[in-house]
């Protein structure tokens, strides 16, 4: 065989080998996400942080990533159980992550939690976790969202305020924002908020509250929605409508803003008679009040996220 021919064959064989290895690598990557729950760890800020991830089975390209944040005194696994968010994520093709807060809480800026007092950078941690999961699961750009219960709702709002470049939409439940927490997002963010008027922990009308970490002063649910409408440059007052009554002692009024910048929406679901609970969830804080079944916060927020990516 001529030397040049032999050299060409060697190079072709090497190329086929490299391509074959690449295809094998792709096949392994695709097979690595069969769906279900996986626990993970991430070192950030000198702390070893933990989280739980749920991926939908049989989905080659996830519709997005939802960061679901627990309330004070809970953890990620408890948030997964009390919200049943995995069912909504499966239905709409989302990967959902349930991080664990330090001392079962978050540094949401109110100064009332252990991580706040210790100077824990929870915004940085959650963005680092997002970066990892976006890379690992192939999440499309502009498809990262956050929701949360109580302290997790406060933290979801703070994420939107501080990192609107990453978070496209949020859905806080029974959580607003500390009255002294700055909110100057770099771009508009869609917001779907749920809050009961009879919430005994996070007052619907704002003012002073005492949580697990201590006292703080907070914005009311209507005031925070108004702030988001201003941030998103919505062109008119919100339109009010009433959701069908489910006969559970609550009623739900929806206030929807229109004409907001960059196609964003700001919606407040005011749960008249509702307590400190996750709508159609299993949140079991004693004395929390009524849980509405007129809306399902997990499914409604997942549907909202599906419609509000960038």
N, C-alpha and C positions, 0 to 999 in steps of 0.2 A: 504494500500500500504506500502511495506517495506520502511524504512527510507532511505536506500541507493538508492533504485530505485527512490524515490521522489527527492532526492538530484541530481541524474543524470538528471532527467527530467528538473529540475530547471536550471541546468547548460546548457543543450541543448537549452532550450528556450531562455536563455540569449544570447547564441552564435548566434542563428538564428536572434534575434533582432538586435545584433551588425552588423552582415553581411547584414541584410536588410537595416539598416541605411547607411552602407557603399555603397551599390549599389544605394540607392536613391541619396547619395551625388555625385556619379559618374554620374548619369543621369542628375542631376542639372548642374554639371560642363559642360557636353557635350552640354546641351541645352543653355548654357550661351553665346555661340558664333555663333549666327545665321548669321553673316556677316553684313557688313555696317560700318558706321562711329561712333566712340565713342570718346568723349573728356575726358581727364584725367588731373590730377594734381599730382605733385611730389615735395615734399619739399627736397631741397638739397642745402647744403652750405649756409644755412640761407636764402634761396630764395624760393619762391613758383613758381615752374616751371609748364608750361602747354604744352599740346601736343594733337594731333589728331591721332587716330589709325583707320585704315581701315582693316577689316578682310574679307577674301573671304567667301561667303556663301556656305554652304553644304560641307565644307572641314573638315574632322575629324582630320587630321594631317597636319598642315601647312608645306609647303616646306621650309620655312625659314622666317627670319625677315629682312626687308629692312628699314634702317633709312634714310629718305629722307629729306635733309637739305635745307632750303630756302636761297635765296640770301639776301644781305643787303637791308633793307627797306621793306622787306616782312615778312610774317609769315607762319606758317605751313599750314593754310587753303589756302593761296594764292599759296603755292607750290603745294598743291594737285590739285588745279584748273589749274595751268599753265602747269603742267606736265601730267595730266590725268594718274597718275601712278596706280590708282586703277584698271583701265582696264587691265594693264599688270599684276598686282598682282593677280587679279581674274583669269586670263588666266593660270597662272603658280602656283597658290596656295600659294602665299606669304601673310603674314601679313606685312603691311607697316605703319610706324609711321612717323608723321610730327611734330617734336618738334618746339617750339617757342624759338627763341633766345632772350636774354636780349637786349633791345633797337633795336630789329629787326636785330641783327647781332650775330657774334660768336667770341669767343676768340680763333682764329686760329693760334696765335703765331706771327703774323706780327706786332702787337702793334698798329694797325691802327683803332681799333674799341673800342667802349665804354666798352664792357665786357673785352677786353684785358687790357685796362688801369685800370679797377677796380679790376683786378685779379680774375675774374670769372673763375671757374674751369669747363669749358664746356666739356672737355674730361671726367671728373669725372661724370658730370651730365648725359651725353649720355650713359656712361657705366652703371650707376645706372638705367636709364630708360630701357636699354637693358636687364639688369638682371630682372627687373619687368616683362617685356613683354615676355621674354623667359619662365619665370615661369608661368605667367598667361595663355599663349597660347600654352604651351607645345612644344616650338620650339626645334627641334633636335640639339644636340651639333654640333658645327662647321658650323652652317647655319645662321650666322649673317653677314649682308652686309651693306654697306653705299654708298649713292650717294648724290649729291647736286649740286646746281646751284651757280656759282660765289663764293661769300663768303662761301656758303655751300659746294662748291667743295673744297675750301681751307681747310675747317673743316673736310671733309671726308678724305682728304689726311693726315691731322694731326692725325685723329683717327687711321688710318692704321699705321702711324709711331709709335705712342705711345702705341697702344693696339692691336697689331697683334695677341695676344693670344685670343682675342675675335672676331676681324673683319677678316673674311676670304677673302673678296674681296671688292674693291671699284670701283666706276664709277663716277669720278668727271667730271662735265660739266662746261667749261669756268672758271676753277679754277685750280691753281697749288699749289705752296708752297712758303712761304716767303723765300728769299735767306738765311736768318740767322736762319731758323728753323731747328733744328736737326731732322734727320730721321734715327733712328737705331732700326728698328723693331726686335722683338724677334724671328720672323720666317717669311718665305716668304709670300707675299700677292699678289693675282692676281689683276691686274689693267686694267680697260678699260676706257680710257680718251677720251673726246670729246672736240675739241677746234677749233674755227674759226680763219683763218689767218687774217681776217679783223675785229677782235674783238676790238671795240673802248674803252673798259673799262679795260679788263685784257689782255694786249698785248700778242699775240701768241709768240713773240720773247723775252718776259720777260723784265727785267729792271724796271724802275720806273713806278708806276701807282698811280692814285688818285681815291680812292673809296669814299663811303659815309662817312667813318670815318676819312679819311685823306690819306696822301701819304704812300707808302711802296715800297719796292724793292722785286721783285719776280723772280723765276726761269721761263725760257721759257717752253712751253709745250714739245718740243723735249728734253730739258735738264732733265726735271723731268722724262720723260719716260726712258731716258738713266739711270738715277739714280735708278729707280725701276728695270730695267734690271740687273744692278749691284747687287742690294740688293737680287734679286731673282736668281742670278747666272745663267742667261740665257747664253747659250753656243755659240750663233751666233748673227750676226747683224739681225735686223728685216727684214722680208720679206714684200715687198710692193705690194699691189694690188689696183685696182680702183673699187669702187662700181658703180653700174648702175646709169647713170645720170637721174635725174628727171626733168630737164628743168626749174629749178627755179633760175638759175644764180649761183649756187654753184656746186662744185664737191667734192667728198669725197675720199681721199686716206687713205687706212688702212695699218698701219705698225705693223706687228704681230711678236713678239719674239717667238722663239722656244727653246726647251731643257732647260726650267727653272726648278729650284729646287721644289721638292714636288708636281710636276704636275701643278704649277702655270703658268699663261700666263700674258704677258704685251702687251697691244694693245693700239695704239694711232690712233684715227680717226681724221685725219687732214681735216678740212672742208675748202677747198679753196674758198675764197670769203664769207665765213660765218661770221656772227657777234656775238654779245654777246647774244646768244639765246639758247633755249632748242630745239634740233632737233625734228621737227614735234610736237612742243609744242605751248603754247599760251603765252609765255613770252612777255610782252608788254612795256618794257622800251623804252621811246622815243629815237630815234636815235640809236637803238641797232644794226641795220644792218639786213642782210638777214638771214632768218631761212631756213636751209636745210630740204628738205623732202626726201632726198636720204637715210636717216636712221632715225629711231625712237629711241631716247635716252632711253625712258621708256621701250619699249619692248626689245630693244637690251641689255640693262643693266640687265633686269630681266632674259633674256635667258642666259646671261653671268654668273649671280649669280647661276642660276640653275645648271650650269655645273662646278662651281668652289667652291663648299662646301668642307669641310674637313671630 
